[in-house]
Amino acid sequence: MTDTTLHARPANANRSTLGAVIVGTIVALGLMVLFTLLGVAIGVASLEAVGQGLGFGAAIYLIVTQIISLAAGGFAAAQFMTTGSASVAALAGAAVWALSTLIVAFGGVNAGTSAISSSTALVSQTAKTTASAVQAIAPDDVSLPDISEIAGSVSMADLPPELQQALQDADVTPSQLRTEAREAFRNVISQQEMSRARSLLSATLTDIATQPSSFSEEVNQMLDQLLTGENAIIGEEDLAEAESTLQTRLGITENQSQQIVDAVQSSFNSAVETLRQTASELQGRLVSAVNNVQGAVSSAALWLFIASLLSLIAAAGAGLYGQRDVSHMIPSKWRSN
């Protein structure tokens, strides 16, 4: 009869320990939610700013409430245990910490101020905040020069004196020159080519968030792809066609129309070079913005790690303390010899 009792005891003790861990986890999660509500009320429990770093006050609140919640959970688990083993009680407290971590991280429990849910939020907030920082800088500052618009802004005063005189003799006004130049270049560049150029630019800007350090290089490669080679949106045939159109519409010679096209192309090349310089300057700003975000995230991650580690120690310690507190209530036949 005595042997039967000794063999049955470990199974009962295991069942009791498992139930105690579950009870302790419920207590810990309940306190996390309670502290979340308190944190929201006093303005320190905001996960929207996790990707931008944790303030000192919020970090201290996070650590303290995390320790209290899991220490209470570990203590509750020890109180519900029927075994007097100190090591089992400490492990039960650690199990409360682990189970709470898994439930909050993967079970969708929103215990806002806990280090566990904050860590989960940190993953998504980092990407969002980094993308927002990049998009706030890049899209408005980068645009592909439109050669037809550049042609439409050509000034007669910028042309060689002899060409100016020839245009005046042909009764070509500055307004007419700009209009005809714009239409000449607009007609030789198809909408399909411009659509391809915009798509390529859009794809380049989309890649900025993932590799801001190579932004300038990617923009230069994109411009080279668009402006040189067989697939360039503006080729020698396009320039020759624009020259022919201007010659016909303005009633000037081939050499004079070529001078106008050269002036437009020179302005276009200057705009492209300005874009390259802008891309180089933006790269520094982008890298700085991303580094700032990553620094804030690293700081937040360190606080979350500290909070989680201290809460583990607190849960195990509270379990050990709780076991000692109730050891006198454990039947003598279940105590270790």
N, C-alpha and C positions, 0 to 999 in steps of 0.2 A: 504493500500500500504506500509505503514511504517512497519507494522508487518511482511509482506512478506519479506522485505529486511532484517530484523533482524534475521529471521529464516534461511535465505539462507546463511548468512555470515559465520557461523561456518563451513559449508561444503566446501565453497570456501577456507576458511583459512586452513582447514585440507589438501585439495588437494595441496595448495600452499606449506604447510610445508613438505609434503611428497616429492614433487618435489625438494624442497630445500635440503632435506636430501640426496636425490640421487645425486644431483649436487655436494654437499659438499663431498660425498663419492668418486665420480669420481676425484675430485680435490686432495683429500688425497691420493688415490691410485696412481694417476699419479706422485705425488711428491715422493712417496715411491720408485717407479721404477726409477725416476730420481736420487734420492740419492743413490740407489743401484749401478747405473752405475758409479756415482762419487766415491762411496766407493771401487768398484772394481778397478777403475783407480788409486786410491791412496793406495790400498792394505789393506784396513781395513774391507771390506765386504766379508768375507769368511765363509760360513756356514759349510764347511767341518770340521772346528775345533771347532764347537759349543760344541760337546760332550767332548772336552778336556778343556773346560772353555773359557771364554771371556777375552781377554786382557783388560787392563784399557782403552787404547786408543780406542779400538773397542767398549767398553761399553759406553764410553762418546759419541762417534759418533752415536751409536744406539739411545741413549736417546735424544740427540739434534735433530737428523733428524726425529725421531718419533714425538716429540713435534711439530716441525715446520710443518710437513705434516698434522697432525690432527688438529692443530690450524688453519691452512689455510683452511682445509675442514670445520671446524666449522664456521669460519668467512664467508666463501663463502655461506654456508647454510643460515646463518642469513641475508646475503645480498639479497638472493632470496626470503625471506619470506615476506609476506604481513601483518602479524600480529605484533602488537607492544608489545606483552606480553614478559616481560623479562624471565619469567620462561619457556615459550614455546621455546624461542630462546636458552636458556641454554640446555634444553632437546633435542632440535634439534642437537646441537653440540655433546651431548652424544650419540645420535642416529647415527650420522656420525661415531663416534668411534666404536660403537657396530656393525654397518653394515660392516665397513671396516674389523673388526676383523673376522666376519663370512665369508666374501668373501675370505680373504687371507687364513684363516685356513682351510676352507672346499671347497672353489671354485677353488683351484689350482692356484691362482694368486701368482707368484713368486716375491714378493717384498722383495728381499733378506735381506735388512738391517732392516726391520721392526721387532719389538718385536714379532708380531703375527707369521710371517713365521719362525722366529728363534725358537719360542716355538714349532712349528710343527716339525722343523728339529731336535730339541732337543730330542724329543721322540725316533726317529729312530736312531739318532747318539749315544744316551746313550747305547742302546743295542749293537750296532756295536762296539763301542769303548771298552765296557766292555768285550765282547767276544774276541776281538782282543788282549786285554791285557792278558786275561787268556790263550788263545791259544799260545801266544808268549812264555809262560813259561812252560806249562804242557806237550804237546805232545813229545817234544824232550827229556824230562827228565824222562819220565815214560815208561818203557817197561817191558814186562813179561819175566822172565828168561826162557831160552830154555835149558832144562835139557840135551838134546842130544848134544848141543854145549858145555855145561859144561863138559859132559863126554868126549867130544873130546879134551878137554884141560887138562885132568887129567895128572899129572906128576908122573912118576915112583918114583921120589925122595920123594914125599909126602906119599908114601905107607910105611907100616911097613917094617923094614929091612928083616925079614924072608920072606915076600911076594915078596920083590924085588929079593931076592935070588932065590925063586921058579920060578919067571918069567924068570930070566936069565938062569936057568937050563932048562927051557922049550923053550929056544931060542926066547923068545918074546922080541922084540925091543920096545923102547919107542914110536916110530912112529906107530908100529903095535898095541900097547896097546891103543893109542888114537883113531885109526881108528876103531878098533873092539868095543871099548866102545861106540863110537858115533853111530855106526850102531846098536848095541844092544838096546840102548835106543830109537833110532829113529824108530825101528821096533815095539816096544811095545806100542808106543803112536801114535794113529791113527790121520790122517789128520782131521777127523771129530772132534776129541777132541780138537785139536789145533785151529781149526776154531771157535769152541764154545768159547774157552778161549780168542781168539782175539776179537770176537764179544762182549763178556762181558767187556773186557777192553775198547773197543771203546765206548760202551754205558756209562761206568763209566766216561770216559774223556769228553763225550758230556754233562754230567750233571754238570760238574765243573762250567760252566758259570752261572748256575742258583743258585748253592749252594756251593760256594768256601769254606765256613767255615766248611763244613762237608767232604771236599775232602779226608783227611787222613782216616776218619772213613769208607768212601765208598770204598777206595782202600783196606783197611784191610778186610772188609766184602767180597769184590770180591776175594781176595786171599784165605780167609778161604773157600769160596764156591768152588774154583778151586782145592784146595790142601787137603781138608779134607772131610770126609763123603763118602757116596755111589757114588756120582757123581764126585768125584775127578778125575782129568786127570791122576794122577799118584797114583795108588793104590798098595796094597800089592801084588796082582796078577801080576801087571806090573813089580814090582821089582823082584819077583821070576822068571818071564820069562826072564828078563834081566840077572839074575844070571845064569840061565840055558844056555842061549846063550853064555855068556862069558866062562863058563866052557867048553862047547863043542869046541868053536873056538880057545881058547887059550891052551886047553889041561891041565887045572889046576883042582884042587879039588873044591868041593862045598864050603868049608869054605873059600878058597882063592878067589873064585869069589864073595862070599858074602862080603868080605873085600873091594874089588874094588867097588862094588855097594854102600857099606856104605860110602866110600870116596866120590863118586860122589854125593850121597844124602846129605852128610854133606856140600859139596860145594854149592849145590843147595839151601839148607836151609839158608846158609849164604847170598846167593844172594837175597833170598826172604826177609830176615831180613834187608838187605841193602835197598831194595825197600820200605819196611815199613818206615824206617828212612827217606828215601828221600821224601816219601809222606808227612811225618810230617813236614819236612823243607819246602816243596813246599807249604803246606797249609798256612804257615805264609807269604810267598811271594805272594801267590794268594790273600789273604785277604788284604794285603797291596796295591797291584795293584788295586783291586776293590775299596778300600776306597779312593785311589787317584782319580780314575775316578769319583766316586760319589761326592767327594769334589769339583772337577772342575765343575761337572754338577750342584751342588747346588749353587755354586757361579754364574754360568751363569744364572740359573733360577731366582736368586734374582735380578740380573741386568735387566733381561727381565720383571720381575714383576714391578720393579721401572719404567722402560721405559713405560710400558703399563699404569700404574696408572697415571703417570705424563701427558701422552698424553691424557688420559680421562679428566683430570682437564683442560688441555690446550684447548681441543676441546669445552668443556662446557663454559669455560671462554671466548674463542674467539667468540662463538656464542652469548654470552651475550654482549660482546663489539660490535660486528657487528650489533646487534639489536639496541643498543643505537646510533650507528653511522648513522643509516638510519631511525630512528624514526620520524625525521621531515618530511620525504617524505611520510609517511603513511597518507592516507586520514583521515580527522578529524572525519568523521562519523564511522570509524572502530576502533577508539581509545576507550580505556576504559573510562567510565564516572568517 
